[in-house]
Amino acid sequence: MAYDETDHMLLHRYFRVNADKVGKELLSYPGVPNSQDPESSMVGGKQTWDVLCATLVEIGEPLEIPRPTMVPAVQHPRFQDFLQRNGHRNLDSVREIFLSPAGLQVCRLLWEVHR
C-alpha cells in the first residue's frame, strides 16, 4: 500500500483531535515487565507519548482537507490538460473498476466531448 499526502493529513488530524484519548491510553500502558529495572517497564508508553507529542508540535497544525472543486469539467484547466495528455490511452481494462454502469455513460459522454 502506498503512503500519500492524504494519509498524512488524516493521521495528523486524527491525532490532533484525539490526542487526549491516545495520551491516556499510552500512559496507562504497563509496558514490558523488566525484573532488573522495574521503572523501565513504565517508560514504554510514556516514551511513545513524548515522541508523538514532539512530532505533533514539530509538524504544526493539520492542513485543511482539500474540498472538491465545483467547477464543471469543461472549465477545469487541470482536468482539460489531463484529458489532452491522456486522450490516446485505452481505458477498457480499468473502466469497470472505477465507474458504475450509470457513471459509464457520463464518462463516455465527457470523454467523447473532450476528444
N, C-alpha and C positions, 0 to 999 in steps of 0.2 A: 504494500500500500504506500502510495506516495504522500509525502507531507507537503502541504501548501500553505499559503498565507491565510486562507480561511480557517484551517485548523488552528493556526497560531492565534487568530483573533478570537475564535470561540473558546479556546482553552484559557486565554488571558482574561476574557470577560467572565468565564465561569469561576476562575479563582478569585477575581475581584469581588464578585457577588457573594460567593460562598466562603470567603476567607475565614470567617469566624467558625463555621462548621468544620472546615478542613483542619483548622488550627486545633480545635478542641479534640478532634479525632486523633490527630498526630500526637498531641501532648498526652493523651490518655493511653497511647500505645506503650505496652510494657517493655518492648524491645526483647532482645535475646538474653536470657539469663546467663550471667557470667560469674562463676563461682570465685574467680580470682579477683574480680573488681566489680562489686555489686552496683556501684554508681554508674559504671559504663553501660549497664543494661538500660538505664533511663535515658541515655544520650540519643539513641536511635531516632525516636520520634521528634525530640526537641531539635536535634541537628537538622533533620529534614525540614522542619517548620522554619528554622532560621534561614536555611538556604532558599526556601520558597519565598519567604518574605523579602529577603535581599534581592532576589531575582525580580519580584514584582515591583519593588521600588526602582530598580535599575531600568526596567523597560518602560516605566511610567504608566500613564493612563491608557486603557484599551482604545484601539482605533474604532472609529464608527463603522458599523457594518454597512457595506455599500448597498444602496437601495436600487432596485431595478429601475431602469430608465423608462419613462412614459413616452419617449419619442417613437413615432412609428418607424418601422424597419426601413421604409423607403427614404426617410430623412436622417437616419442614423449613420454618420460618416464612417465610424469604425466597422459597422456591420457591412456597409457597402464595400469598403476596402476588403474585408474578409471574403465577401462573395466574389469580387473581382479576382482575388488571388487564388481562390479555390474553386472557381466555376468549372474547371475541367475535370474535377475529381468525381469518381463514381461512388455514390452513397448507398447503393443497393445492399451491400454487406452489413451496414450498420443502421439502416433506416428503421427497422422494426425494433431495435433496442431502445431507441430514444423517443419514439413517437407512437401515440395511439393511432388507431385507424382514422379517427376524425382529424387528428393532427397531421396525418399524412397528406390529406387533401389540402390543408392550409400550407404545408411545407412545399408541396408540389407547385401550388399556385405562386407562392413567393419566389421559389427557385426559377420558375419559368419567366416571371415578370422581370427578374433581375439579370437574366442571361443576356 
